[in-house]
Amino acid sequence: MTEEFNFDTRLIFAILNGNVSAAINQKLYNNFKQGNLNINPEQWTVLLSLWEKDGVTQQELCNETSKDKPSMTRLINNMEKMHLVVRIASKTDKRYNMIYLTKNGRELEEIARFIANRTLKEALNGLSTDELRISQNVLRKIFSNIKD
């Protein structure tokens, strides 16, 4: 016999509409600001990708961060003005620019990761290891079910 499950519709749609993500992003932004880091959560995702693999195309960053090209162009433009990244023409194909971290961008890694990890701990406060493991598996399955 299949057990009936009573969905918390408000919670499900808060998650689906991005309210949880928006709340975490706002907390991350506030924590960066408190830590005197002048970056936002969108820039954080780009930096995180570049810390893992520096010198990638804008398209690779789009794929890695799930951002569209116009949004990524705006992000990279702003990050260049902040001296966090630099565009350098590809040596193999001049039609593409490679995105590299600057010294300033590399120097943010330790403190930004510390603040982001603290923010994640705040968001996950009170959850057991088992709850976290189950939640992660559930979210991974949901994402797998709906991604193109």
C-alpha positions in Angstrom: 0.0 0.0 0.0 1.4 3.4 -1.0 1.5 5.9 1.8 -0.1 9.3 1.1 2.3 12.2 1.5 1.0 15.6 2.5 3.1 18.1 0.6 3.9 21.4 2.2 2.9 23.3 -0.9 4.1 26.7 0.3 7.5 25.2 1.1 7.8 23.3 -2.2 7.0 26.5 -4.2 9.3 28.6 -2.1 12.1 26.2 -3.1 10.9 26.0 -6.8 10.5 29.8 -7.1 14.0 30.4 -5.8 13.0 31.9 -2.4 15.4 29.7 -0.5 18.2 30.4 -3.0 17.4 34.2 -2.8 17.6 34.1 1.0 20.9 32.2 1.0 22.3 34.6 -1.6 21.2 37.6 0.5 22.9 36.1 3.6 26.0 35.4 1.5 26.0 39.0 0.2 25.6 40.4 3.7 28.4 38.2 5.0 30.7 39.2 2.2 29.9 42.9 3.0 30.6 42.3 6.7 33.9 40.7 5.8 34.8 43.8 3.7 34.6 41.8 0.4 33.2 43.8 -2.4 31.7 40.9 -4.3 28.2 39.5 -4.8 27.0 35.9 -5.0 27.0 35.9 -8.8 30.6 37.1 -8.9 31.4 34.5 -6.2 30.2 31.7 -8.5 32.5 33.0 -11.3 35.4 33.3 -9.0 34.8 29.8 -7.6 34.8 28.4 -11.1 38.1 30.2 -12.0 39.8 29.1 -8.8 39.0 25.6 -9.8 40.2 26.1 -13.5 41.7 29.4 -14.5 41.8 30.5 -18.2 38.5 29.4 -19.6 36.2 30.8 -22.2 33.1 32.8 -21.4 31.0 29.9 -22.7 32.7 27.5 -20.3 31.8 29.9 -17.4 28.2 30.1 -18.7 28.0 26.3 -18.6 29.7 26.0 -15.2 27.5 28.6 -13.5 24.2 28.1 -15.4 24.2 31.7 -16.6 23.2 33.0 -20.0 25.7 34.8 -22.3 24.4 38.4 -21.7 24.4 37.9 -17.9 28.0 36.5 -18.1 29.1 39.3 -20.3 27.8 41.8 -17.7 29.4 39.9 -14.9 32.8 39.7 -16.6 32.7 43.4 -17.6 32.0 44.4 -13.9 34.6 42.0 -12.6 37.2 43.5 -15.0 36.4 47.0 -13.7 37.0 45.6 -10.2 40.3 44.2 -11.4 39.3 40.6 -10.4 39.5 39.1 -13.9 41.0 39.9 -17.3 40.1 38.9 -20.8 43.0 37.7 -23.0 42.5 36.7 -26.7 42.9 33.0 -27.2 46.2 32.0 -28.7 44.6 29.3 -30.8 41.4 31.1 -31.9 41.3 34.9 -31.9 37.5 34.8 -31.9 37.5 33.8 -28.3 38.7 35.5 -25.1 40.0 33.5 -22.3 39.0 34.7 -18.8 41.8 34.7 -16.2 42.0 35.7 -12.6 44.1 38.7 -11.7 46.3 38.8 -8.7 43.4 40.6 -6.8 41.0 37.8 -7.9 43.4 35.1 -6.7 44.0 36.8 -3.4 40.2 36.8 -2.5 40.0 33.0 -2.5 40.9 32.2 1.1 38.7 34.7 2.8 35.8 34.3 0.3 35.8 30.6 0.7 35.8 31.0 4.5 32.9 33.4 4.4 30.9 31.2 2.0 31.5 28.1 4.1 30.4 30.0 7.2 27.2 31.1 5.4 26.5 27.5 4.3 26.9 26.4 7.9 24.5 29.1 9.1 22.0 28.0 6.5 22.3 24.3 7.4 22.4 24.9 11.2 20.5 22.2 13.2 20.5 19.6 10.4 22.1 16.2 11.2 24.6 14.6 9.0 21.9 12.1 7.9 19.5 14.8 7.1 22.1 16.6 5.1 23.0 13.4 3.2 19.4 12.7 2.4 18.6 16.3 1.4 21.6 16.4 -0.9 20.5 13.1 -2.5 16.9 14.3 -2.9 18.0 17.6 -4.4 20.3 15.9 -6.8 17.5 13.6 -8.0 15.1 16.5 -8.4 17.7 18.4 -10.4 18.4 15.4 -12.5 14.7 14.9 -13.2 14.2 18.5 -14.5 17.4 19.5 -16.2 17.6 19.5 -19.9 
